[in-house]
Amino acid sequence: MLLSVVFQMGRKPATASKPSHSLFLLFFITIFPVLLASLDMGRIDQHWLEEKEDEVDEVQSHQSSPKDCDCDFSIGEWVYDKSYPLYDATCPYLSTQVSCRRNGRPDLDYEKWRWRPQHCWIPRFNALDFLEKIRKKRVMLVGDSIMRNQWESLVCLVESVIPAESKMLSSHGPTMAFHAMDYQASIEFSWAPLLVELKEDEGNKKVVHLDAIEENAKYWRGVDVLVFDSAHWWTHTGKWRTWDFYMEGERIFKDLNPMVAYEKGLTTWAKWVDLNLDPRTTRVIFRSVSPRHNRENGWQCYKQREPLVYSGYTPHVPGQLVVLREVIKKMKFPCHLQDITSMSALRRDGHPSVYTSAPTTAPVPELKAHQQSDCSHWCLPGVPDTWNELLYALLI
C-alpha cells in the first residue's frame, strides 16, 4: 500500500511554543475496584519484540472527532520541547531492541518532540496522578509487539515515582504485569497479535481460528481498562505469514483477502466484548494502526532526524482503519477508537532503524545495517509516550 499524501521536511523551532488553547474537557470513568489477578513470576519472552514484518506499508489517516471528546487529537503538529523526554532512557523496563540511546544512536532529538493538537491541548503526563486514577485497578494493553512497545513506555512513565520495594514485575501465560503495590494497581500486557486464536493442529500446521477467541480473552476478564490493537499481522504475506490456514466453523481456507479475514477476526472480538464486558465497570479503547516506514527495504527511516510536516492534503485511509471503524460502529459496547496513525506517520525519525542492539567496537557494515533496519517499532523514550499521554487524557 503506497502513501498517498505529500510531506515536506519540517525545521526544528528554536523554542517550544505553548498551546494556544487552555481549556480541556475533563471526563471521568466509573470503574469499580477489583482485586489484582494472581500472577506468577516468570521470564519475559523477548520474541514479543522480535516478530518479523512484511513489506506492506501503512499510510496516514485522519479520525473524525471522538464521540466523547470535542477535540480531534489526531490533527496537529510536532513541536520541539526541551523539557522532554518524560523519563530517563536508562529505564530498566525497556527492551534492548527499542533502547536506541543505549544502542548507540548518535542523535537524541527524537526524544524531544511533543505532539500539539490543532484545537486543544494534551495535559502533560503526571505519573502520581495517573497512579491515583488507576488505584485498585488493572490496566491491560492487548496486542502485538507494537503494543508491547507502548506498554514499556507506560511502565517507564510511572515507575520512577515508585520506591523499589513497592514495585515488581510478574508474568502468567501470555501476559506480564508491572505492579504498583502501594496503589494495588497493575499495568499489564497480553500477547494476542490477532486477538483471535492461532493454534497448531495435529499435522503441525498453524491455523488462525477466525471465530475463536476465548483462549486469549480469558486473560482480559476482570480488567478495568483494556487497550487493544490488531492490524499488522493480518497483512503479513509470503514468508512473513506465521500461519498456514484460516478456519471458520468447519470451513478451512488456504487464503483469504487480508481485509476480509481482518473483518471476521474483529467481529469475533467485538461480539466477545459485547457479551462479556460491562461498560459500567470496564473502559475499552482500540488504538489505530501504528504506521511503518519500511519502504525501500527500511531505509526510509534510516538517518532521519526530524518529523515531517503534514502538507494539508487529505490522506488515504488504511484498509485496517476502514474495517475497524465499521466493526466498532456496529458494537453495542461503547468502544473508544484512538487514532494515533496520522500523528505517528509524521515521525519516520522515531524508529530504531539500525540501532536495535548494543553497539560493538567495530563499525556495522552497510549491508548488515541495511538488512537489520527496523522501521516498524519505536525508540523509547519516543513516539509511544505520546500515545500514553493521550491515554492519560482519556482517564483524567
C-alpha positions as CSV (number, residue, x, y, z in Angstrom):
1,M,0.0,0.0,0.0
2,L,1.5,3.3,-1.1
3,L,1.4,6.6,0.8
4,S,-0.9,8.9,-1.0
5,V,-0.1,12.1,1.0
6,V,2.6,14.6,0.3
7,F,5.0,15.6,3.0
8,Q,7.7,18.2,3.4
9,M,10.5,18.3,5.9
10,G,10.0,20.4,8.9
11,R,12.5,22.5,10.8
12,K,13.1,22.4,14.4
13,P,11.9,25.6,16.1
14,A,14.3,27.4,18.4
15,T,12.0,27.2,21.4
16,A,8.9,25.2,22.3
17,S,5.7,27.0,21.7
18,K,2.8,26.9,24.1
19,P,-0.6,25.5,23.2
20,S,-3.0,28.2,22.1
21,H,-5.9,26.9,24.0
22,S,-6.0,26.3,27.7
23,L,-9.4,24.6,28.1
24,F,-9.6,20.8,28.2
25,L,-12.7,18.8,28.6
26,L,-12.3,16.5,31.7
27,F,-14.4,13.4,31.9
28,F,-14.4,10.6,34.4
29,I,-14.7,6.8,34.2
30,T,-16.9,5.0,36.6
31,I,-14.9,1.9,37.4
32,F,-15.5,-0.4,40.3
33,P,-12.3,-1.6,42.0
34,V,-11.3,-5.2,41.5
35,L,-8.7,-7.4,43.1
36,L,-5.4,-7.8,41.4
37,A,-5.0,-11.0,39.4
38,S,-2.7,-13.6,40.9
39,L,0.3,-13.6,38.6
40,D,3.3,-15.9,38.8
41,M,6.9,-14.6,38.4
42,G,8.3,-15.6,35.1
43,R,10.8,-14.9,32.3
44,I,10.0,-12.1,29.9
45,D,9.9,-13.6,26.4
46,Q,12.0,-11.5,24.1
47,H,10.3,-13.0,21.0
48,W,7.5,-10.5,21.6
49,L,9.8,-7.8,20.3
50,E,11.4,-9.9,17.6
51,E,8.4,-10.5,15.3
52,K,9.1,-10.2,11.6
53,E,7.5,-7.5,9.4
54,D,6.5,-7.8,5.8
55,E,6.8,-5.2,3.1
56,V,3.2,-3.8,3.4
57,D,3.4,0.0,4.1
58,E,0.9,1.7,6.2
59,V,-0.5,5.1,5.3
60,Q,-1.8,8.1,7.2
61,S,-5.3,8.6,8.3
62,H,-7.5,11.2,9.9
63,Q,-10.0,10.2,12.5
64,S,-13.2,12.1,13.0
65,S,-13.7,13.7,16.4
66,P,-14.1,11.0,19.1
67,K,-17.6,10.5,20.3
68,D,-16.8,11.5,23.9
69,C,-14.4,14.5,23.2
70,D,-14.8,17.8,21.4
71,C,-11.3,17.7,20.1
72,D,-9.7,15.6,17.4
73,F,-6.3,14.9,18.9
74,S,-5.1,13.4,15.6
75,I,-4.8,16.8,13.8
76,G,-1.8,18.9,14.9
77,E,2.0,19.2,14.7
78,W,5.1,18.1,16.5
79,V,6.9,20.8,18.4
80,Y,10.4,20.7,19.8
81,D,10.2,20.7,23.6
82,K,13.5,20.8,25.7
83,S,11.6,19.5,28.8
84,Y,11.1,16.2,27.1
85,P,11.6,13.2,27.4
86,L,9.2,12.4,30.3
87,Y,11.5,9.7,31.7
88,D,15.1,8.6,31.6
89,A,16.4,6.4,28.8
90,T,18.0,4.2,31.4
91,C,14.6,2.9,32.5
92,P,15.2,-0.8,33.4
93,Y,12.0,-2.0,31.8
94,L,13.0,-1.1,28.2
95,S,13.8,-4.0,25.9
96,T,17.1,-3.8,24.1
97,Q,15.5,-3.5,20.6
98,V,13.9,-0.2,21.4
99,S,16.6,1.3,23.7
100,C,18.1,3.4,20.9
101,R,20.3,5.6,23.0
102,R,21.8,2.6,24.7
103,N,22.4,1.1,21.3
104,G,24.5,4.0,20.1
105,R,22.1,6.2,18.2
106,P,24.1,9.5,18.0
107,D,21.2,12.0,17.8
108,L,18.7,12.4,20.7
109,D,16.2,14.9,19.2
110,Y,13.7,12.1,18.6
111,E,13.1,12.1,22.3
112,K,12.2,15.8,22.5
113,W,9.2,16.2,20.2
114,R,5.8,16.9,21.8
115,W,2.5,16.5,19.9
116,R,0.4,19.7,19.9
117,P,-3.2,19.2,18.6
118,Q,-4.6,22.0,16.5
119,H,-7.6,22.9,18.5
120,C,-6.9,21.7,22.1
121,W,-4.1,20.6,24.3
122,I,-2.9,17.4,25.9
123,P,-2.2,17.5,29.6
124,R,1.4,16.7,30.5
125,F,1.7,13.1,31.8
126,N,1.7,13.2,35.6
127,A,2.8,9.8,37.0
128,L,1.5,10.3,40.5
129,D,-1.9,11.5,39.3
130,F,-2.1,8.6,36.8
131,L,-1.4,6.1,39.6
132,E,-4.1,7.7,41.7
133,K,-6.5,7.3,38.8
134,I,-5.8,3.6,38.5
135,R,-5.6,2.9,42.2
136,K,-7.0,-0.6,42.9
137,K,-7.5,-1.2,39.2
138,R,-5.9,-3.1,36.3
139,V,-4.9,-1.6,33.1
140,M,-4.1,-4.0,30.3
141,L,-2.7,-3.4,26.8
142,V,-3.5,-6.2,24.4
143,G,-2.0,-6.9,21.0
144,D,1.3,-7.3,19.2
145,S,4.9,-6.2,19.7
146,I,4.0,-2.6,18.9
147,M,1.6,-2.7,21.8
148,R,4.4,-4.2,23.9
149,N,6.4,-1.1,22.8
150,Q,3.6,1.1,24.2
151,W,3.4,-1.0,27.4
152,E,7.1,-0.5,28.1
153,S,6.6,3.2,27.6
154,L,3.7,3.4,30.0
155,V,5.6,1.4,32.7
156,C,8.6,3.7,32.3
157,L,6.4,6.8,32.6
158,V,5.3,5.7,36.1
159,E,8.0,3.5,37.6
160,S,10.4,6.2,38.7
161,V,8.0,7.7,41.3
162,I,7.5,4.3,42.9
163,P,10.0,3.1,45.6
164,A,12.0,0.0,44.6
165,E,10.4,-2.2,47.3
166,S,6.9,-1.2,46.1
167,K,7.1,-2.4,42.5
168,M,7.5,-5.7,40.8
169,L,7.2,-7.4,37.5
170,S,5.4,-10.8,37.1
171,S,4.2,-13.0,34.2
172,H,1.5,-15.5,33.7
173,G,0.9,-17.3,30.4
174,P,0.9,-14.8,27.5
175,T,0.7,-11.8,30.0
176,M,3.1,-9.9,32.1
177,A,2.3,-7.2,34.6
178,F,4.0,-4.3,36.3
179,H,2.6,-4.0,39.9
180,A,2.5,-0.7,41.8
181,M,1.9,-2.3,45.1
182,D,1.2,0.8,47.2
183,Y,-1.6,1.6,44.8
184,Q,-2.8,-2.0,44.5
185,A,-2.7,-1.4,40.7
186,S,-1.2,-3.1,37.8
187,I,-0.2,-2.2,34.2
188,E,-0.3,-5.3,32.1
189,F,0.5,-6.6,28.6
190,S,-1.3,-9.5,26.9
191,W,0.2,-11.0,23.8
192,A,-2.5,-11.5,21.2
193,P,-1.4,-10.1,17.8
194,L,-4.5,-11.4,16.0
195,L,-6.8,-11.2,19.0
196,V,-8.4,-14.4,17.8
197,E,-6.7,-17.7,18.4
198,L,-3.7,-19.0,16.4
199,K,-3.2,-22.8,17.0
200,E,-1.2,-25.7,15.8
201,D,-3.1,-28.7,14.5
202,E,-2.1,-32.4,14.6
203,G,-0.2,-32.0,11.3
204,N,2.0,-29.2,12.8
205,K,0.1,-26.7,10.6
206,K,-0.7,-23.3,12.2
207,V,-4.3,-22.3,11.9
208,V,-6.0,-18.9,12.5
209,H,-9.4,-19.6,14.1
210,L,-11.4,-16.6,12.9
211,D,-14.4,-17.3,15.2
212,A,-12.5,-18.5,18.4
213,I,-11.1,-16.1,21.0
214,E,-11.7,-17.4,24.5
215,E,-8.2,-18.8,25.0
216,N,-6.9,-15.3,24.7
217,A,-9.9,-13.4,26.1
218,K,-9.8,-15.3,29.4
219,Y,-6.9,-13.2,30.4
220,W,-8.9,-10.0,29.8
221,R,-11.7,-10.7,32.2
222,G,-11.8,-8.6,35.4
223,V,-9.6,-5.8,33.8
224,D,-10.8,-2.2,34.4
225,V,-9.2,-0.5,31.4
226,L,-8.5,-2.5,28.2
227,V,-6.5,-1.0,25.3
228,F,-6.4,-3.2,22.1
229,D,-4.6,-3.1,18.8
230,S,-4.5,-5.6,16.0
231,A,-3.5,-4.7,12.4
232,H,0.0,-5.6,11.2
233,W,-0.2,-9.3,11.4
234,W,-3.2,-9.5,9.2
235,T,-1.3,-8.1,6.3
236,H,1.7,-10.5,6.6
237,T,2.2,-12.4,3.4
238,G,4.6,-15.0,1.9
239,K,7.5,-15.9,4.2
240,W,6.3,-13.4,6.8
241,R,2.9,-15.1,7.4
242,T,3.1,-17.2,10.5
243,W,0.1,-19.5,9.7
244,D,-0.9,-22.0,7.1
245,F,-4.7,-21.9,7.0
246,Y,-7.7,-19.9,8.2
247,M,-10.6,-21.7,9.8
248,E,-14.2,-20.5,10.4
249,G,-16.5,-23.1,11.9
250,E,-15.8,-26.3,9.9
251,R,-14.6,-24.4,6.8
252,I,-10.9,-24.2,6.1
253,F,-9.3,-21.5,3.8
254,K,-5.8,-21.6,2.4
255,D,-6.0,-17.9,1.5
256,L,-8.4,-15.1,2.2
257,N,-8.4,-11.4,1.3
258,P,-6.5,-9.9,4.3
259,M,-9.2,-7.3,5.0
260,V,-11.9,-10.0,4.8
261,A,-10.0,-12.1,7.3
262,Y,-9.4,-9.0,9.5
263,E,-13.1,-8.1,9.5
264,K,-14.1,-11.6,10.5
265,G,-11.5,-11.6,13.3
266,L,-12.5,-8.2,14.6
267,T,-16.2,-9.2,14.5
268,T,-15.4,-12.1,16.8
269,W,-13.6,-9.7,19.2
270,A,-16.5,-7.2,19.1
271,K,-19.0,-9.9,19.9
272,W,-16.9,-11.1,22.8
273,V,-16.7,-7.6,24.2
274,D,-20.5,-7.0,23.8
275,L,-21.4,-10.3,25.5
276,N,-18.8,-10.3,28.3
277,L,-17.9,-6.8,29.4
278,D,-19.9,-4.2,31.4
279,P,-19.4,-0.6,30.4
280,R,-20.1,0.5,33.9
281,T,-17.0,-1.3,35.2
282,T,-14.7,-1.6,32.2
283,R,-13.3,1.0,29.7
284,V,-12.4,-0.3,26.2
285,I,-10.1,1.6,23.9
286,F,-8.9,0.4,20.5
287,R,-5.7,2.0,19.2
288,S,-5.5,2.6,15.5
289,V,-2.7,1.3,13.1
290,S,0.9,2.2,14.1
291,P,2.5,3.4,10.8
292,R,5.6,1.8,9.4
293,H,8.2,3.5,7.3
294,N,9.8,0.4,5.7
295,R,9.7,1.3,2.1
296,E,13.0,0.9,0.1
297,N,14.0,-2.0,2.4
298,G,13.8,0.0,5.6
299,W,15.9,3.0,4.6
300,Q,13.1,5.4,4.6
301,C,13.7,5.8,8.4
302,Y,17.5,5.5,8.4
303,K,19.3,8.7,9.4
304,Q,16.0,10.7,9.7
305,R,16.4,13.4,12.3
306,E,13.2,15.5,12.3
307,P,9.4,15.0,12.0
308,L,7.7,15.5,8.7
309,V,5.3,18.4,8.3
310,Y,1.8,17.4,7.1
311,S,1.1,19.3,3.9
312,G,-2.7,19.6,4.3
313,Y,-3.8,17.2,1.6
314,T,-6.4,14.6,2.5
315,P,-4.5,11.3,3.0
316,H,-5.6,7.9,2.0
317,V,-7.1,5.9,4.9
318,P,-5.6,2.4,5.5
319,G,-7.8,-0.5,4.9
320,Q,-7.5,-1.7,8.5
321,L,-8.9,1.5,9.8
322,V,-11.9,1.4,7.5
323,V,-12.7,-2.1,8.7
324,L,-12.1,-1.2,12.3
325,R,-14.4,1.8,12.2
326,E,-17.2,-0.3,10.6
327,V,-16.9,-3.1,13.2
328,I,-16.9,-0.6,16.2
329,K,-19.9,1.2,14.7
330,K,-21.9,-2.0,15.0
331,M,-21.0,-2.7,18.6
332,K,-23.4,-2.2,21.5
333,F,-20.4,-1.6,23.9
334,P,-19.1,2.0,23.8
335,C,-15.6,1.4,22.5
336,H,-13.4,4.5,22.0
337,L,-11.3,4.5,18.8
338,Q,-8.0,6.2,19.5
339,D,-6.4,7.5,16.3
340,I,-2.6,7.6,16.5
341,T,-1.9,6.9,12.8
342,S,-1.7,10.4,11.4
343,M,0.5,11.9,14.1
344,S,2.8,8.9,14.1
345,A,3.1,8.8,10.3
346,L,5.0,12.1,10.6
347,R,7.6,10.5,12.8
348,R,9.8,8.4,10.5
349,D,12.7,9.7,12.6
350,G,11.3,7.8,15.6
351,H,12.2,4.2,14.7
352,P,15.2,2.2,15.9
353,S,16.5,1.8,12.3
354,V,19.9,0.1,12.7
355,Y,20.1,0.8,16.5
356,T,18.4,-2.3,17.7
357,S,21.3,-3.9,19.7
358,A,24.2,-2.8,21.8
359,P,27.0,-1.2,19.8
360,T,30.1,-3.2,19.0
361,T,33.7,-1.9,18.8
362,A,33.8,-2.4,15.1
363,P,31.6,-0.3,12.7
364,V,28.4,-2.0,11.4
365,P,28.9,-3.0,7.7
366,E,26.5,-1.2,5.4
367,L,24.9,-4.4,4.1
368,K,24.4,-5.8,7.5
369,A,22.9,-2.5,8.8
370,H,20.7,-2.4,5.8
371,Q,19.3,-5.9,6.5
372,Q,18.7,-5.1,10.2
373,S,16.9,-1.8,9.8
374,D,13.8,-1.6,12.0
375,C,11.3,0.9,10.7
376,S,8.3,-0.6,12.5
377,H,8.9,-0.4,16.2
378,W,9.7,2.8,18.0
379,C,12.6,4.1,20.0
380,L,11.9,4.8,23.7
381,P,11.7,7.4,25.0
382,G,9.8,8.4,21.9
383,V,6.5,8.3,20.0
384,P,4.6,5.8,22.1
385,D,5.0,8.2,25.1
386,T,2.6,10.5,23.2
387,W,0.1,7.6,22.7
388,N,0.2,7.2,26.5
389,E,-0.3,10.9,27.1
390,L,-3.5,10.6,25.1
391,L,-4.5,7.6,27.2
392,Y,-3.8,9.7,30.3
393,A,-6.0,12.4,28.9
394,L,-8.9,9.9,28.5
395,L,-8.6,8.7,32.0
396,I,-8.4,12.0,33.9
